[in-house]
Amino acid sequence: MRRAVLALLFATACGAPAWKQAPHDVRFQRTPPPKAHPRPASNDPSDAWYAIDQSTARPIATALNPGHYIDVLRGGPPPLDVNAFGEVIDSTWFENRIGRRVMTPEQIRRGPNEHDGPDDRKLEVLGGKIEGATPGLLLRDQRGHRYLAKFDPPAYPGLASGAEIIATKILWAAGYHVPENYVGSLDIASLALVQDATTGGEYGGTVPLDQERLDDLLAHVNPFPDGTVRTLYSRILPGRAIGPFHYRGQRRDDPNDLIPHQRRRSLRGLGLFSAWVNNVDARASNTLDVFLAEEDGAGHVKHYLLDFGDALGSTGTGPKYLGEGYEGVLDWPKIVRSFTAFGIWYRPWLGLRRAPYRSVGVFESQVFEPDAWRPKLPNPAFDEATWLDRYWAAAIIARFTPSHLAAIVDEAGYAEPGAAAWVLRVLSERQFKILEWVFARVLPLDDPRVDGTTLNLVDLEVSCGLTTNGPFEYAWSVHWNDPFVADGRGGAPSVDLAEAITQARGVHGADFDEDPFLTVTLSRVSPEHDATLDVFVRIVDGTPLIVGLERAVD
């Protein structure tokens, strides 16, 4: 007895496994409340320098860094924002939603929206953006809510606004912080220009926005015969905007920003969500840090994703060109491959055609392959993603049912007949391609729970309808520390631990009582799938309590 107690204390002092340390049975949890601090300085990094840094400087530095290749051989550096279950911990970066609980199509359809959109009886124009093919207005409604009104490219109604709505709903349901976005009809005649409205000047800064400049701005939109125009209303976020966050490094003036961004599973896994909705413009300038102040002026920073007009088949200003999502702006591996092939290498996307709908653009699933998808610019967090990061994202993607996706696409409000059905079909097909790719490498058993003394898991490959071959046969074994306790097989991912608990107590006696943790290892009985899952279980008064998971990649 004394020897067992001393061994246990020694193991704890030397760093017992995380799943043996309290708190137990906490699959989803929050980080401690953020520390209050003064408002950080605002930043507005140069887009030009960002593009050079991400497309050229960083890839060269990575290629010359020996540590990079060591990390690759090790499977990549692990994420730092996860718990013993491999789940991302709720924080100002991410909040588990569909991965934590069952959500109705209506809940996902509504997403982050707290209202039904702006009160459009009389909208005041506070400012505007004249330059570019897609102008915007800063509006205030009768309730005092402020919105950024954005318009579709004149020749492609519904293209950018539909993409923005769909990406917003999916990312919100997954757990990311996004703005409230609404699609509506703006009556141009109802706009009232406030006296101190401003717009961007030709050479920077701001200039007064008068009626003439407002008319010039609205000349770029394509209203319907009744004088209204389809509009995306994005509600201004609460708090004080302090600029974007980067996908690498930390914000030094935020004392709560303790994890390098490229070590966050929530940002690594975002690459898989971006591939699903084809959001090729996942860069720093499409993020926003917001400072939420308390009464004394101190507060904390919350991190948002925004501006999804480059998702699906849209670039914000028109349809995507055929290669977007398949090659980056300056894609060095593809450039080298083309050069060494003397320019005769055939790119598989060259045979693509736009959808037969102006509101869809280039959004397809036939050529799409998850492992070949590329954003416009390399993303440091996406590049650090491991198979377990991808599995985390895929397990969330698997929870979107056909009803969820149908509700999301319906909320986009496509007016063009056939467009909604096209988008829904492509989303579903890309979803299944992603799940097939990831689940071939990582055993898709999830949602562990204990019923009495029986450990049950859900096979996501079966539950999401990815395969009709299930239920598969599974082999399982139970160990106490290293010694074998029990094993068996079954047609469902289910293990009765009652006999294993009895055997462990009978063989190991007091040692087991001092260290009442079992490891249940599951694998699929298939020569095509060698990945395994370890479920760590603590025995409390004879009842199993799940305290952690560990996945092995095939």
Backbone torsions as a table, in degrees:
resi	resn	phi	psi	omega
1	MET	NA	-51.1	-178.8
2	ARG	-60.5	-41.1	179.9
3	ARG	-60.9	-40.2	-178.7
4	ALA	-67.2	-41.9	-179.7
5	VAL	-64.0	-44.6	-179.9
6	LEU	-63.0	-38.7	179.1
7	ALA	-64.0	-40.6	179.6
8	LEU	-65.9	-43.9	179.3
9	LEU	-64.1	-37.5	179.5
10	PHE	-65.6	-42.2	179.9
11	ALA	-63.4	-39.3	179.9
12	THR	-66.7	-44.5	-178.8
13	ALA	-64.2	-35.0	-177.7
14	CYS	-85.0	1.1	178.4
15	GLY	102.3	74.8	176.5
16	ALA	-65.0	157.1	177.3
17	PRO	-53.1	150.2	-176.5
18	ALA	-57.9	-35.2	-177.0
19	TRP	-74.5	-9.0	175.0
20	LYS	-95.7	0.9	-176.8
21	GLN	-108.6	143.4	178.1
22	ALA	-68.5	154.1	0.4
23	PRO	-79.7	149.5	178.9
24	HIS	-100.2	159.9	175.2
25	ASP	58.7	43.9	177.2
26	VAL	-122.0	85.4	-179.5
27	ARG	-73.4	-44.0	177.5
28	PHE	-117.3	132.3	-178.3
29	GLN	-150.8	169.3	178.3
30	ARG	-108.2	150.4	168.5
31	THR	-68.0	161.6	175.5
32	PRO	-56.4	152.0	178.3
33	PRO	-51.9	137.8	-178.5
34	PRO	-61.5	144.0	177.5
35	LYS	-70.7	136.9	175.8
36	ALA	-72.9	141.7	-177.9
37	HIS	-155.4	164.5	177.7
38	PRO	-64.6	159.6	-179.3
39	ARG	-64.9	126.6	175.9
40	PRO	-66.9	160.5	178.0
41	ALA	-68.7	146.2	176.5
42	SER	-74.4	149.5	176.1
43	ASN	-136.3	149.6	-179.9
44	ASP	-142.0	80.7	-173.9
45	PRO	-66.7	157.3	-179.8
46	SER	-74.6	125.1	177.0
47	ASP	-63.6	-37.0	-178.5
48	ALA	-64.2	-46.7	179.3
49	TRP	-66.0	-37.8	178.5
50	TYR	-59.2	-44.6	-179.5
51	ALA	-62.9	-42.3	178.8
52	ILE	-65.5	-44.0	-177.9
53	ASP	-62.1	-47.0	-175.0
54	GLN	-77.0	-33.9	-175.3
55	SER	-87.3	-25.0	-174.0
56	THR	-129.5	-57.7	-173.3
57	ALA	-61.2	-49.2	-177.3
58	ARG	-67.8	-43.7	176.7
59	PRO	-59.3	-37.1	178.5
60	ILE	-66.8	-45.0	179.6
61	ALA	-61.5	-39.8	179.1
62	THR	-65.0	-43.0	-178.8
63	ALA	-63.8	-28.5	-178.0
64	LEU	-93.5	0.6	-176.7
65	ASN	-96.9	109.9	-179.8
66	PRO	-59.4	-31.9	179.7
67	GLY	-60.9	-28.7	179.5
68	HIS	-61.2	-42.8	-176.5
69	TYR	-72.6	-31.6	174.3
70	ILE	-65.2	-42.8	177.8
71	ASP	-61.4	-40.2	179.5
72	VAL	-62.0	-44.8	179.7
73	LEU	-63.2	-32.1	179.0
74	ARG	-81.3	-3.7	-177.5
75	GLY	93.3	4.4	178.7
76	GLY	96.3	150.6	178.1
77	PRO	-66.1	138.7	-176.7
78	PRO	-72.0	156.3	176.1
79	PRO	-72.8	160.1	-176.0
80	LEU	-118.0	5.1	-177.7
81	ASP	-112.8	29.7	-176.5
82	VAL	-121.8	163.1	177.4
83	ASN	-104.8	-166.9	-176.0
84	ALA	-68.2	-11.4	177.9
85	PHE	-96.8	-0.8	-176.7
86	GLY	78.7	9.5	-179.7
87	GLU	-90.6	144.0	175.6
88	VAL	-69.3	133.1	-178.6
89	ILE	-80.6	136.9	178.3
90	ASP	-58.1	138.3	-179.1
91	SER	-162.8	-169.0	175.8
92	THR	-73.3	-2.2	177.1
93	TRP	-99.2	-33.8	-169.6
94	PHE	-157.3	144.9	177.1
95	GLU	-139.2	116.5	-175.6
96	ASN	-59.2	130.8	178.2
97	ARG	-125.4	-86.1	-176.3
98	ILE	-68.5	-21.9	176.1
99	GLY	-74.4	-16.5	-177.4
100	ARG	-101.7	-37.2	-172.5
101	ARG	-141.7	159.1	174.9
102	VAL	-70.7	131.3	-179.8
103	MET	-120.5	142.3	178.9
104	THR	-81.7	156.9	174.7
105	PRO	-55.3	-35.9	-178.6
106	GLU	-68.3	-37.7	177.4
107	GLN	-62.7	-43.4	-179.4
108	ILE	-71.2	-35.7	178.1
109	ARG	-61.2	-39.8	179.8
110	ARG	-75.0	-38.2	175.6
111	GLY	61.6	-134.7	-176.6
112	PRO	-81.9	-2.1	-172.2
113	ASN	-69.7	128.6	178.7
114	GLU	-97.7	-11.9	-178.4
115	HIS	-134.4	-170.0	177.1
116	ASP	-102.4	19.7	-178.3
117	GLY	104.8	-178.9	-176.6
118	PRO	-68.3	147.7	170.8
119	ASP	-75.7	103.3	-169.5
120	ASP	-94.1	18.9	177.6
121	ARG	-63.2	-36.1	175.2
122	LYS	-155.8	114.4	-178.2
123	LEU	-108.2	129.0	179.8
124	GLU	-92.9	134.8	178.5
125	VAL	-90.4	113.9	179.6
126	LEU	-94.2	-22.5	-178.8
127	GLY	-176.8	177.9	-178.2
128	GLY	-163.7	169.3	177.2
129	LYS	-126.0	113.4	-175.2
130	ILE	-88.5	-36.6	-172.7
131	GLU	-69.5	154.5	175.8
132	GLY	92.5	166.8	-178.0
133	ALA	-79.9	-17.6	-179.9
134	THR	-122.5	87.9	-178.5
135	PRO	-68.9	166.6	178.5
136	GLY	-141.4	159.6	180.0
137	LEU	-130.3	142.3	170.0
138	LEU	-96.9	115.7	-173.2
139	LEU	-118.2	157.0	173.4
140	ARG	-131.1	130.5	-179.0
141	ASP	-94.7	-174.4	-174.4
142	GLN	-69.6	-18.0	177.6
143	ARG	-89.0	-2.6	-179.0
144	GLY	87.9	3.8	178.2
145	HIS	-78.3	139.6	179.9
146	ARG	-105.5	141.2	-178.6
147	TYR	-135.6	144.9	167.0
148	LEU	-93.9	116.4	179.6
149	ALA	-93.8	122.3	-179.7
150	LYS	-119.5	148.0	-174.3
151	PHE	-118.4	149.0	176.9
152	ASP	-69.8	158.0	170.8
153	PRO	-54.7	137.1	-172.0
154	PRO	-52.9	-36.7	-176.3
155	ALA	-87.8	-3.1	-174.8
156	TYR	-134.1	66.9	-179.1
157	PRO	-62.3	131.7	178.9
158	GLY	91.5	-11.1	-174.7
159	LEU	-65.7	-61.0	-177.1
160	ALA	-75.8	-40.6	-177.5
161	SER	-66.7	-39.0	177.5
162	GLY	-64.5	-42.5	178.5
163	ALA	-62.3	-41.5	-177.8
164	GLU	-65.2	-42.3	-180.0
165	ILE	-63.9	-47.0	-176.1
166	ILE	-64.7	-46.4	179.5
167	ALA	-63.4	-39.9	179.3
168	THR	-59.6	-48.2	-177.0
169	LYS	-64.6	-42.1	-178.7
170	ILE	-66.0	-46.8	-177.6
171	LEU	-68.0	-35.6	176.5
172	TRP	-64.4	-47.0	-179.0
173	ALA	-62.0	-34.2	177.7
174	ALA	-65.3	-37.1	178.4
175	GLY	139.2	-1.2	-177.7
176	TYR	-81.6	156.3	176.7
177	HIS	-88.3	121.7	-176.8
178	VAL	-137.4	162.3	179.3
179	PRO	-74.7	166.7	168.9
180	GLU	-77.7	121.1	179.2
181	ASN	-122.1	137.7	-179.1
182	TYR	-134.1	147.7	170.8
183	VAL	-108.5	131.7	179.2
184	GLY	-153.4	-176.1	177.6
185	SER	-109.8	124.1	179.2
186	LEU	-97.0	122.7	174.7
187	ASP	-84.9	108.3	-175.6
188	ILE	-58.1	-34.4	-177.6
189	ALA	-68.5	-17.1	-177.5
190	SER	-86.3	-3.7	-177.0
191	LEU	-75.0	136.2	177.5
192	ALA	-122.7	118.2	-176.7
193	LEU	-80.9	121.1	178.8
194	VAL	-76.9	160.7	-171.6
195	GLN	-66.7	-36.1	-175.0
196	ASP	-101.7	24.9	178.1
197	ALA	-64.4	146.2	-178.9
198	THR	-133.3	164.5	174.4
199	THR	-145.6	169.3	-179.8
200	GLY	-69.8	140.1	177.8
201	GLY	-82.3	163.4	-177.5
202	GLU	-63.8	-31.9	-177.6
203	TYR	-116.2	30.6	-179.2
204	GLY	97.2	173.5	-177.8
205	GLY	71.0	-163.9	-179.7
206	THR	-127.7	155.0	175.9
207	VAL	-135.2	158.5	178.4
208	PRO	-59.3	140.9	175.4
209	LEU	-98.3	103.2	179.3
210	ASP	-98.3	179.9	-175.5
211	GLN	-63.7	-35.7	-179.8
212	GLU	-64.8	-44.7	178.4
213	ARG	-66.3	-37.1	177.6
214	LEU	-63.2	-42.2	178.0
215	ASP	-62.9	-38.1	177.0
216	ASP	-63.2	-40.9	178.9
217	LEU	-62.3	-46.9	-176.0
218	LEU	-74.0	-12.8	176.6
219	ALA	-67.4	-16.8	-179.5
220	HIS	-84.1	-12.2	-178.2
221	VAL	-92.6	167.7	-176.8
222	ASN	-122.9	85.5	-175.4
223	PRO	-71.6	157.2	173.1
224	PHE	-73.6	167.8	-179.2
225	PRO	-56.4	-25.1	-178.5
226	ASP	-85.6	5.0	177.6
227	GLY	88.0	4.4	177.3
228	THR	-100.4	160.3	178.9
229	VAL	-137.4	138.1	177.0
230	ARG	-62.2	131.5	-171.2
231	THR	-137.7	140.4	170.1
232	LEU	-98.1	119.7	177.3
233	TYR	-100.9	117.9	177.6
234	SER	-112.2	112.2	-175.5
235	ARG	-68.4	135.5	179.4
236	ILE	-62.9	132.8	-176.4
237	LEU	-67.9	148.1	176.5
238	PRO	-68.8	152.7	177.8
239	GLY	95.5	-169.9	-177.1
240	ARG	-108.2	118.2	178.6
241	ALA	-68.1	132.0	-179.4
242	ILE	-124.5	20.8	175.6
243	GLY	100.3	174.7	-176.3
244	PRO	-76.5	165.2	167.7
245	PHE	-102.7	159.9	179.2
246	HIS	-102.9	155.5	-179.6
247	TYR	-85.3	8.4	176.7
248	ARG	-143.7	145.0	177.4
249	GLY	83.2	-163.0	-177.3
250	GLN	-136.8	161.5	173.5
251	ARG	-90.4	111.4	-170.9
252	ARG	-67.4	-26.8	-178.6
253	ASP	-94.3	14.5	174.5
254	ASP	-115.8	104.2	-176.5
255	PRO	-65.4	-12.7	177.2
256	ASN	-90.1	-9.5	-177.8
257	ASP	-88.3	81.7	-171.1
258	LEU	-101.3	-12.5	-175.9
259	ILE	-110.3	126.4	173.6
260	PRO	-53.0	133.4	-170.9
261	HIS	-60.6	-33.1	179.2
262	GLN	-72.7	-7.4	176.5
263	ARG	-101.2	12.2	177.0
264	ARG	-94.9	121.0	177.5
265	ARG	-61.3	-33.2	179.9
266	SER	-61.7	-35.1	178.9
267	LEU	-85.5	-34.2	174.9
268	ARG	-63.1	-47.1	-178.6
269	GLY	-68.2	-20.2	177.7
270	LEU	-58.1	-27.1	178.3
271	GLY	-59.1	-36.7	-179.3
272	LEU	-72.9	-38.2	174.4
273	PHE	-64.2	-39.5	179.8
274	SER	-64.5	-38.9	176.9
275	ALA	-64.1	-39.4	-178.9
276	TRP	-60.7	-49.6	-176.9
277	VAL	-94.7	6.6	176.6
278	ASN	57.5	41.1	177.0
279	ASN	-85.9	91.4	-172.1
280	VAL	-80.0	-10.5	-175.4
281	ASP	-105.3	49.0	179.4
282	ALA	-86.4	83.4	-178.3
283	ARG	-133.4	175.9	-173.8
284	ALA	-59.6	-39.2	-175.5
285	SER	-66.9	-11.6	175.4
286	ASN	-104.3	30.2	171.2
287	THR	-127.3	167.8	178.0
288	LEU	-154.3	128.8	169.6
289	ASP	-93.3	132.7	-178.7
290	VAL	-122.4	130.5	178.8
291	PHE	-93.3	119.9	179.8
292	LEU	-102.1	108.2	-173.8
293	ALA	-92.6	148.0	172.6
294	GLU	-93.1	-173.4	-176.0
295	GLU	-62.7	-32.5	-177.1
296	ASP	-86.3	5.1	178.9
297	GLY	93.7	-23.1	175.4
298	ALA	-77.0	163.1	-179.2
299	GLY	-176.8	-154.1	179.9
300	HIS	-146.7	168.7	-176.3
301	VAL	-101.7	137.6	173.5
302	LYS	-118.3	144.2	-168.1
303	HIS	-113.4	124.7	-174.2
304	TYR	-119.1	150.0	164.2
305	LEU	-101.5	144.6	179.3
306	LEU	-155.8	175.3	177.2
307	ASP	59.2	81.4	-180.0
308	PHE	-107.7	27.4	179.1
309	GLY	-68.5	-9.5	176.6
310	ASP	-98.7	15.3	178.6
311	ALA	-87.9	174.3	-178.3
312	LEU	50.2	-124.7	-177.9
313	GLY	-101.6	15.0	-172.7
314	SER	-105.5	152.1	167.9
315	THR	-112.8	7.8	-176.0
316	GLY	90.2	-40.1	-179.8
317	THR	-109.0	0.7	-179.4
318	GLY	166.1	-173.2	178.4
319	PRO	-70.7	153.9	173.8
320	LYS	-62.1	149.9	167.2
321	TYR	-80.0	164.6	-167.1
322	LEU	-59.9	-33.3	-173.5
323	GLY	-84.8	-6.7	-177.7
324	GLU	-67.4	130.8	-174.6
325	GLY	96.3	-12.2	179.9
326	TYR	-116.4	-25.8	175.7
327	GLU	-141.4	145.2	176.6
328	GLY	-79.2	174.8	178.8
329	VAL	-60.4	-44.7	176.3
330	LEU	-130.1	83.3	-171.3
331	ASP	-95.2	91.9	-173.1
332	TRP	-60.2	-44.0	178.3
333	PRO	-58.5	-39.8	179.5
334	LYS	-71.7	-35.0	178.0
335	ILE	-64.0	-46.3	179.4
336	VAL	-63.1	-42.4	-179.2
337	ARG	-62.9	-43.0	178.3
338	SER	-64.4	-39.3	-178.8
339	PHE	-65.5	-46.2	-178.4
340	THR	-69.6	-20.8	176.6
341	ALA	-92.6	9.8	179.5
342	PHE	56.5	32.8	174.5
343	GLY	78.9	5.3	-176.7
344	ILE	-101.9	4.8	175.6
345	TRP	-67.9	127.6	-177.3
346	TYR	-91.1	120.3	178.1
347	ARG	-79.9	128.7	-173.7
348	PRO	-63.4	-21.2	-177.9
349	TRP	-82.9	-5.0	-177.0
350	LEU	-65.5	-23.3	179.7
351	GLY	-86.0	1.7	-178.1
352	LEU	-68.9	154.4	173.3
353	ARG	-131.4	149.6	176.0
354	ARG	-63.9	155.1	173.7
355	ALA	-62.2	153.1	179.8
356	PRO	-75.8	21.5	-178.5
357	TYR	-129.7	129.6	-177.2
358	ARG	-66.6	-25.2	-178.9
359	SER	-87.0	4.0	-179.2
360	VAL	-111.9	-45.1	-178.2
361	GLY	74.5	-144.1	-178.3
362	VAL	-97.0	93.2	178.1
363	PHE	-139.3	110.9	-171.0
364	GLU	-142.8	172.7	-178.5
365	SER	-134.3	-1.1	-177.1
366	GLN	-78.0	-46.9	179.5
367	VAL	-83.8	-27.1	-176.2
368	PHE	-54.8	127.5	171.3
369	GLU	-132.1	126.5	-174.7
370	PRO	-56.4	-38.1	-176.6
371	ASP	-75.0	-14.4	-179.3
372	ALA	-103.4	-4.4	-178.0
373	TRP	-68.9	142.2	-178.9
374	ARG	-137.1	137.9	169.2
375	PRO	-76.6	173.0	178.7
376	LYS	-58.8	-46.5	-179.8
377	LEU	-119.6	143.9	176.5
378	PRO	-55.9	140.1	-179.9
379	ASN	-113.5	119.4	-174.7
380	PRO	-56.4	-39.5	-179.5
381	ALA	-70.7	-41.7	178.1
382	PHE	-60.5	-40.4	-177.3
383	ASP	-67.6	-23.1	-179.6
384	GLU	-86.9	-5.3	-172.5
385	ALA	-62.0	132.9	174.5
386	THR	-98.9	174.4	177.6
387	TRP	-63.9	-31.9	178.6
388	LEU	-73.0	-31.9	172.5
389	ASP	-63.4	-43.7	179.5
390	ARG	-65.0	-39.5	179.0
391	TYR	-61.6	-42.6	179.1
392	TRP	-55.3	-46.3	179.7
393	ALA	-68.2	-41.6	-178.9
394	ALA	-64.2	-36.3	178.6
395	ALA	-63.4	-31.6	175.2
396	ILE	-75.0	-44.0	179.7
397	ILE	-58.8	-36.2	-179.1
398	ALA	-63.9	-19.7	-176.6
399	ARG	-85.0	-6.8	175.1
400	PHE	-81.4	113.5	-178.3
401	THR	-86.6	166.6	174.6
402	PRO	-55.4	-34.2	178.5
403	SER	-67.3	-39.2	176.3
404	HIS	-60.6	-48.8	-177.0
405	LEU	-66.4	-37.3	178.5
406	ALA	-63.4	-39.6	179.2
407	ALA	-67.0	-39.6	179.6
408	ILE	-64.4	-47.1	-178.7
409	VAL	-66.0	-37.0	178.2
410	ASP	-63.2	-35.8	179.7
411	GLU	-65.7	-25.2	178.5
412	ALA	-66.6	-21.0	172.9
413	GLY	65.2	44.6	177.0
414	TYR	-65.5	125.4	179.2
415	ALA	-88.6	-21.6	-177.1
416	GLU	-75.8	119.2	-178.5
417	PRO	-56.3	130.6	178.0
418	GLY	93.5	-19.4	-176.6
419	ALA	-65.9	-45.1	-178.1
420	ALA	-62.1	-42.2	179.8
421	ALA	-64.1	-37.8	177.8
422	TRP	-62.8	-49.5	-177.8
423	VAL	-62.6	-42.8	-179.4
424	LEU	-62.6	-43.5	179.8
425	ARG	-62.8	-45.9	-177.7
426	VAL	-66.2	-41.4	176.7
427	LEU	-57.8	-44.0	-178.6
428	SER	-66.4	-41.8	-178.5
429	GLU	-69.7	-38.9	175.9
430	ARG	-66.6	-37.3	176.6
431	GLN	-57.3	-47.5	-176.8
432	PHE	-69.5	-34.8	176.9
433	LYS	-64.0	-41.0	177.8
434	ILE	-62.6	-45.7	-177.9
435	LEU	-66.1	-40.2	177.7
436	GLU	-61.0	-42.7	-177.9
437	TRP	-63.1	-47.3	-175.7
438	VAL	-77.3	-43.7	-175.5
439	PHE	-69.7	-13.6	174.4
440	ALA	-73.4	-18.3	-177.0
441	ARG	-109.9	-24.8	-176.8
442	VAL	-128.2	130.1	-177.8
443	LEU	-62.0	118.8	-172.2
444	PRO	-84.9	50.3	174.4
445	LEU	-96.7	129.8	-174.1
446	ASP	-148.9	-175.8	179.5
447	ASP	52.3	54.2	-178.9
448	PRO	-66.7	141.1	176.9
449	ARG	-151.9	160.4	178.4
450	VAL	-116.9	126.1	173.9
451	ASP	-114.3	103.5	-174.3
452	GLY	69.9	-111.7	175.0
453	THR	-113.8	15.1	-176.9
454	THR	-104.1	126.7	175.1
455	LEU	-88.0	122.5	179.9
456	ASN	-120.7	142.1	174.8
457	LEU	-132.5	164.0	178.6
458	VAL	-107.3	130.3	173.4
459	ASP	-85.7	105.5	-175.5
460	LEU	-63.8	-29.9	179.9
461	GLU	-63.6	-33.6	179.2
462	VAL	-84.5	-45.2	-173.3
463	SER	-66.2	-30.6	-179.4
464	CYS	-88.2	-1.1	177.7
465	GLY	82.8	16.1	-179.4
466	LEU	-69.1	-28.0	179.2
467	THR	-137.8	152.5	174.9
468	THR	-110.6	9.3	-177.8
469	ASN	-86.7	-9.5	-177.2
470	GLY	-78.2	171.5	-0.8
471	PRO	-73.9	143.2	178.8
472	PHE	-81.0	164.7	174.8
473	GLU	-91.4	136.5	-178.0
474	TYR	-122.5	143.0	171.8
475	ALA	-104.7	143.2	179.8
476	TRP	-140.5	152.6	175.3
477	SER	-143.0	152.6	-178.2
478	VAL	-123.0	133.3	179.0
479	HIS	-128.8	149.6	168.6
480	TRP	-110.9	117.3	-166.4
481	ASN	51.4	-116.3	176.6
482	ASP	-98.2	-33.2	-175.9
483	PRO	-59.1	140.2	178.6
484	PHE	-70.0	143.7	178.4
485	VAL	-118.0	-53.1	-175.6
486	ALA	-160.2	163.6	174.2
487	ASP	-152.2	175.3	180.0
488	GLY	174.5	-177.5	178.6
489	ARG	-137.7	156.9	178.2
490	GLY	-162.5	160.7	-178.3
491	GLY	-85.7	3.8	177.4
492	ALA	-145.4	154.1	178.5
493	PRO	-72.0	78.5	-176.0
494	SER	-144.7	133.4	-177.1
495	VAL	-133.2	122.8	174.6
496	ASP	-86.7	116.0	-174.0
497	LEU	-92.8	-1.0	-175.4
498	ALA	-58.6	-47.9	-178.4
499	GLU	-68.0	-37.2	179.6
500	ALA	-63.7	-39.4	178.9
501	ILE	-64.5	-43.5	179.8
502	THR	-62.7	-44.4	-178.9
503	GLN	-65.8	-41.0	-179.7
504	ALA	-62.6	-41.8	178.7
505	ARG	-67.9	-38.2	-177.7
506	GLY	-68.9	-35.6	-176.7
507	VAL	-86.2	-42.5	-171.4
508	HIS	-102.6	-11.3	171.7
509	GLY	52.7	-126.8	-175.4
510	ALA	-62.9	-30.7	178.5
511	ASP	-59.6	-41.2	179.7
512	PHE	-67.6	-38.4	179.5
513	ASP	-63.5	-31.7	179.6
514	GLU	-79.6	-22.1	-178.4
515	ASP	-137.9	69.8	-169.1
516	PRO	-82.4	56.0	-179.9
517	PHE	-118.6	132.7	176.9
518	LEU	-115.1	150.3	173.3
519	THR	-113.5	121.1	178.0
520	VAL	-105.2	117.8	-180.0
521	THR	-105.2	125.5	-179.5
522	LEU	-118.4	145.2	174.6
523	SER	-147.7	155.6	178.0
524	ARG	-85.9	134.4	178.6
525	VAL	-78.1	86.6	-177.0
526	SER	-160.8	133.2	177.5
527	PRO	-69.6	-11.2	-176.9
528	GLU	-94.3	-4.9	-175.2
529	HIS	-140.1	106.5	-177.9
530	ASP	-102.2	-1.4	-178.2
531	ALA	-66.6	149.6	-179.7
532	THR	-128.7	164.6	176.6
533	LEU	-133.3	127.6	173.2
534	ASP	-102.2	126.8	175.6
535	VAL	-111.2	123.6	-178.3
536	PHE	-96.5	129.9	-171.9
537	VAL	-128.8	133.1	172.7
538	ARG	-103.9	137.2	-179.9
539	ILE	-97.6	116.9	-178.8
540	VAL	-118.3	109.0	-178.5
541	ASP	53.1	40.8	177.3
542	GLY	83.2	-3.0	-178.1
543	THR	-106.8	129.2	179.0
544	PRO	-69.7	139.1	176.2
545	LEU	-129.8	117.5	-177.2
546	ILE	-74.0	128.6	-176.2
547	VAL	-122.5	-3.1	178.3
548	GLY	174.9	166.4	178.0
549	LEU	-134.1	154.4	172.1
550	GLU	-146.2	125.5	-176.1
551	ARG	-106.9	141.7	173.0
552	ALA	-109.8	134.7	-177.0
553	VAL	-86.9	139.8	177.9
554	ASP	-71.2	NA	NA
